[in-house]
């Protein structure tokens, strides 16, 4: 039974309720977490506020950075333990889980180095005046993270907030809270002062909703669905609280006739099956120029058919889906596409030794997919690839921009001018050219356009998002 962290205390939920922790690989309960309440959120926010007035708030930026570097090193010292925990909790392959822990450590390393390097400004003004702008923490920040990359998301959202001097309250996904709780132990061991980090586990509609509506919160960072993101914004708006939101994607891989096929094909397949497709940046739409369409999709199909899903210790291409609801959701998209007569050109396989009670789904590659279909426009969040042909550059851009999302995109061509033109025309927060994804990409500003959300994480822009400015005007005569 795992307790929550509030201030310096590990506590049960105030009403004593718990939630089961289920392994996606076999559907078996293997632990329990506390089911937090709005009262627990109140306590966590109060502990965070006290930290700002106490030891945490008294630290200067260099001291904060040193603590964060110690946290990074402590994570690396427990890398295998954390990876095993992450793999069991999420079902993802061990290689993927190990990489996620490395990225978690890298977030704290990167922002440890940046803690004392976000400077203010001196502003030229009227004679007789000295004007400066200070960069300050917002105060208490709330972080509601999803279940697909619990360790990475923890680092992505907490590290810049702590580097800037905020005190934090984290609500991990109820399906995947274990790595966050173990991380908190390691952070305290590394010297993180009481109250700088608080963790309240529980359901989104209880703990998440209480955080979003709490008057003691100064910023809310949320990653999840559009529907819940809207509710978070509405609740935060009542307290005039800023939100940083990442709300999913339907990312296009735009392939022109002069593509380097040997390089592109395996990357395109990995971009959709990584983490069993449960990735906001999954390359779920394959847009291919008509002149090479048949040849290219056949080559992708050959690679796609090699994909294997299994348990973490099998360490295959992907693991199970997260829970029964996610399995049902992905299966419904696949079933609908089959009923509509959309052809399947290739399927991956589920390993024979995979437990039958695990939440596994067979990876599927549909081609060609009608442009107005759900499969072409909605985020499936599973290992389902949809291919569509396009005529020319203008058609490719229109097709790429033809969904409500704008998180990530890729352009594949050996024409340097076309790379630049299309990359600039595509509506997305990140565009990759002859590559895809960044293996964590801690240094690279990340966020969406349109319904993919707003605000930026990663890189130095994240420090600006979790801080505010104060302008000082001094008349000296």
N, C-alpha and C positions, 0 to 999 in steps of 0.2 A: 504494500500500500504506500503510494507516494503522496507526501504532503506538499503544501504550497509554501512559498517564501513570502513573508510579509515582514518588512523591516529586517531584523536579525533572527526571526523566529520561523521555524518550520512548523506549520499548523495545519490542522484539518479544517474543512469547511465549517462555518459556524453552526450549521444544522446537522453536520455529521454525514451528509450524503456523499456517495461515491459514484464513479463511473467505471465500467469495465474497460480494460485495454485488450484489444483483440489483434492477433497477428493476421495480417491480410493473406499470408501464404497458406495458412491452414484453417483460418476461421476460429481459432481457439483463444479463449481468454487466458492471459498469462500474467496480468497484474491489474491493479486498480489505481485510479487517481481521485483526488478530491473534486467534488462537484461544487464549485464556488458559487457564491450568492452576491447580490448587490451589496450586502453588508461587508463581505470580504473585500469587494472593490473599494468601498469607503475606507476600510482599514489600510489597504495598500496605497491609496492616493494620499492618505494622511501620513503614512510612513515616508513616502517619496517627498512630500512637502517638507517634512521635518529634516530630511537629508539635505535639502537645499539650504536650510538654515543651520546645518551642523557641519560634520566633518567633510562631507562630499562637497558642499558649496564653498568651503574654505580653501579647497585645493586650487592651486593655479594650473594653467593649461599644461605646463611641462610635467607636473606631478600626475595629472590625469593620464597623460600619455604614457608615463612609466608604468602605471598600474595596468593600463590596457595592453602594453607590451608583455607584462607578466601574465596576463590572462591568456594572450595568444600562445605563449610558451607552455602554459599549463595545459591548454587544449591539445597541443602537439604531443605533450608528454603522455596524454591519455588518448591518443588518436585511435588506437585499435579498440579500446573499450567503448569509446563513443561511436565508432563505426558499427560495431556489432549491435549496439543498442539501437542505432538509427535504422540499420537493416532489418532488424526484427520488428521494429515499430511500424515501418513503412512497407516492408516487403521488397525493397529495391535491392539489386545485386550488390554484393559486398564491395566490388570495385567502385561502383557509383557512390556508395555510402562513405567509403574512405576518402574519395575526392571531395565529397560534401564537407567532411570534417576539416580537410586541408583548407578549403575555401573559408570556412568559419574562422579558422585561425588567421587566415590572410586578411579578413575584414578587420580584425582587431589590430593586426600588425599595421595595416595601411592607415587606419584612423588614429592609431597611437602616434604615428609619425606626423599626422596632420593636425593633431590637437592644438599645437601652439603655432600653427602657420596660417591660420585664417585671420588676417589682419583687418583693422579698421582703416579709416581714411582721414586725411586732412583736406578740407574743401576750401578753395579760394573764395573769399567773400568780400564784403565792404572793408575799406580802410578802418582800422581800429577794432576789428573783430578777429577772433580766432575760432574757427569752426572745425569740429572733428566729428567723425561718426564711429561709434563703438559697435562691435559685434558681440551680442550677448545671448546666452541660452534662453529658450522660451520659458522653461520652468519644468512642469511635470508633463511628460509625453507618454501617450498610450500607444501600444503596439499590438495589433491584432493580426496574427500571422496564420498562413494556411498549412495544410497537411502535406503538400507535395514535396517541399524541400524544407523541413523544419529547422535543421541545423543551419543551412545557408541563409534562410530567411531571418533567423534570429540574428545572425551576424550583420546581415544587410541593413536591418532596421535599428538594432540596438547600438551598434558600434559608433555610427556618426552622432547619435543622440547623446551617448555618454561622453564622447570626445569633446562635444561642444559644452558639456557641463550640465546637461539636463538630468533630472532624476526620472526613472522610467517605471512603468507598469506594463508587464508583458502578459498577453493572453494567448498562449499557444493553442493550436487546434486540439479539440478534445480527442481526436483520433491519434495524435502524435505529440504528446507532451513530454515524453521521457528524456529526450536529449536536452531539452531546455532546462529541466529540473536538475539534471546532472551537471550541465554547464554552469548553472547558478552556484552549485557547490564549489566547483573549480574556480569560479570568479571570486567568491568570498575567500577561498584559500589564497588567492593571488593578491589579496589586499583591498578589494573593492569595498568601500565603506558601507555601513548599514544604511539601507533605504535607497541607495542609488539604483538598485534593481529589485523589483518586486514581481512575483509571478503568481497569478491567480488562474488556476485551471478550471475548466468547466465548459458549459454549452454556450454557443454563440448567442442564442436568444436570451440567455441569462447574464453571463459575465460580459460578453461582448457588447450587448445592448446597454448594460449598466455603465461600462466604460465610455461608450460613445456619447451617452447623455450626461456624463458626470460634469458638474460645474467646476470641479477642481482640476480638470485636464486642460492643458494649453495647446496640445496638438494631438491629432489622431493619425496614425499610420495604419493603413488597412490594405491587405492584399486578399482578393477573393472575387466573388461573382459580382456582376453588374447589379443584380437585384439587392444583394446585401449592401453593396457599396452605396447605393441610393439611400438605404435606410440609415447607414452610418452618417452620411452627409446631412440628412434631414435632422437627425438627433443632434449632431454637432452644431448645426446652424442656430439652434435655439440658444446656444451659449456663445455664439460668434467664434467658434473654434475652427482653426485651420485644419484641413485634411490633406494628406498625401495618399493618393489612391492608385493602386495598380489592379485593373479589373479584367485582365485576360486579353486574348488575342486570337486572330485567325490569320496567321502569318503566311505570306506568299513566298514561294521560291520561284523567281522569274528566270526562265531558262531560254536564252537566245540560241540561234542556230550555230553560232561559232563557239559554243561552250566547250570547255575541256571536260569531256565526258568521264575520263578515267578519274579525274579529281572529284567531279561533282556528284556522281552517282552514290558512292558510299556515304558521303556527308549528308546528302539529302535523305537517305534512309535512316541514318542515325538521328537526324533532327526530328523525326516523327516518332520513333520507337523509344528514344531515351526516356527513362522514367515511366515507361509504358504509356507514353503520350500525355502524361499528366503534367504538362509543362505549359505555362502561359505563352511561352515563346516557341512552342512546337511548330515546325514548318509543315503545317497541315494542308496547305494548298500548293500543288505543283502546277505551275503555269508554264507551258512549253510552246515554243513557236511551231506553227503547223508544219513547216518544211522538215523538221526533224522529229515531230511528235511521235509517230509510230515507233521509230527506232529507239528514241530515248526512253519512252515508257516501258518498252520491252526490256531494256537494260536495267532500269530501276526495278522492274518486276523480278528479274533474276536475282538481284541482290536482296530484295524484300523477302523473297521466299526462303532465304537462309535464316531469317530472324527466329530466335527461340526465346520463349518465356519460361521462367522457372523460379525456384525459391532463391533467397539470398545466397546461400552457400553453393548453389549450382553456378552462380556468377555468370549468367547468360546475358542476352541482349537487353532483356527487361524482366520485370517482376510482375506481380499481380496488380490489380487496381486496388484502391485504398479500402473500400468498404462495400457492402451490398448495394447501397444506393447508387454509388458510382458505377458499379458493375451493371446495374439495371439501366442507368442512363446511357452508357456507351452501347450496350446491347440494343437499346431501342433505336438509336441512330443507325446501327448496322442493319437491323431488321427493316426499318423504314426504307433504307436505300435499296435493299434487296427486293422489297415489295414493289418499289417503283421501277424495277427492272434495270437499275444501274449495274453494269457488268463489273464483276470482280476479276482482276487480272492476276492477282497474286495474294497468297495468304502465308503468314508465318505459322509457327507451330507452338503448341504448349508441350513442354517436356513430359514424357510419359510418366516420369517419377513425381511430377508435381502433385501435391495433395488435392484430391477431388473437392474438398471443402474450401480450398483457396479461391480467391476472387480473381481468377484468371480469365482473360478474354483473348481470343485468337486475333493477332494483328491482321488487318485487311487493307488492301490497296484497290480502290475503286477507280475505274477509268472507262469512258469519259464521264465526268460528272456535270449535269446541267447547271448552268450559272445561277439559276434561280432556286436551286434545291437547298434544303436545310444543310446538307452535307457541305455545300460550297460556302455557306454564309454564317453558320452557327458554330460556336466552340464546342467540339465533341469532348475534348479532354481525355482522349484515349488514343491507342495506336492505330488510327484510321487515317489513311492518306487519300486525298482526292485530287485527281489530275484533270486539267482542262487545257485545251489548245487556245492559242491566240494568233492573230494575223500579223501584226506589226508592232512597232514600239508604242504607238499611241493606244492600240488596243490592249497591250500588256499593262500599261499604266492604268487605264480605265478599269481593267479587270482586277488589278492588284488593289486599287482604291475602292473597290465596289462593295465592301462590307462596312459594318458599323465600327470595326476595330481598326487600330493603328498602333500596334506595339512594336513589331519587328518585321523585317523583310530582308530578302537576299536577292541579289542580281548576279546572274552568271553569264558572262560574255568576255571575249578577248578584245573587244573594241573599247578602248579607254574612254573615248568620248561618250559612247552609249552608257558606259558604267556611270559616269558623272551625271548625265542627263536624267537617267531613270532614277538613280538614287536620290536626286534632288526633287523629283516629281512625285515619288511615292510618299504617302502620308503615313509615317511611322516614326517612333522615337529613336530607333536604331535601324540602320541599313548596313548589311554586310555585303561586300563585293568579292565574289569568287571565294567565299568562305561562309560559315554560318555558326553563330554562337561564339561565346568568348570564354568558356570554361570557368565561369564565375564572373569574370570581367569586373573585378572590384573597382578598378580605376576608371571605368567607362560610365558616364552618366546614362541612366536608364529610366524609362518611363514611357507613357503612351500618349496618343492623341485620340481624338474622338471618344468613343465609349471604352477605350482601354484605360482611361483614367487621366489623372493630372498630377503634377509635381514630379520631382526627379529624385531618384535614389542612386547610390554608388557615386564614386568620384568626389571631387570637392564640392560639386553642386549640392550633394546631400547635406553637407555642413551648413550651407545657406538655408536649406529647407527647414532645418531643425533649430534655427536661430532667428534672432530679430536684430534690428538696428536701433541705436539711440543716437540722436544728433545733439551735440553739445555746442551751444553758441555763447561765446565769451566776449563781452565788450571790455576792452582794456584801455580804450582811449588813444 
